[in-house]
Amino acid sequence: MKKYDNKPISEISWTKYKIIVPTEEDKKELEDAFEHLHYSDCNTNYVTVNQLIHEYLTPEITGNNETKNNIIVDKELYDKLT
């Protein structure tokens, strides 16, 4: 797994992903789970682990309307993928 290795944030090779869920309820459940992981004893020196545990962040939490996570609600796409 990729580690931060004291690189400036602009030089980090981020993992590209999207999480597709069928309902807002599923999205909220994942956000709650990621928040739980965020506040657990989790090694965040790994780039992808750090990305995942921050998927709970929303505009309501950060106070910034531009905050977005990678959890997308799209029932049609979800059904197509399963």
Buried (B, 14 or more C-beta within 10 A) or exposed (E): EBEBEEEEEEEBEEBEEEBBBBEEEBBBEBBEBBBEBBEEEBEBEBBEBBBBBBBBBBEEEEEEEEEEBBBEBEEEBBEEEE
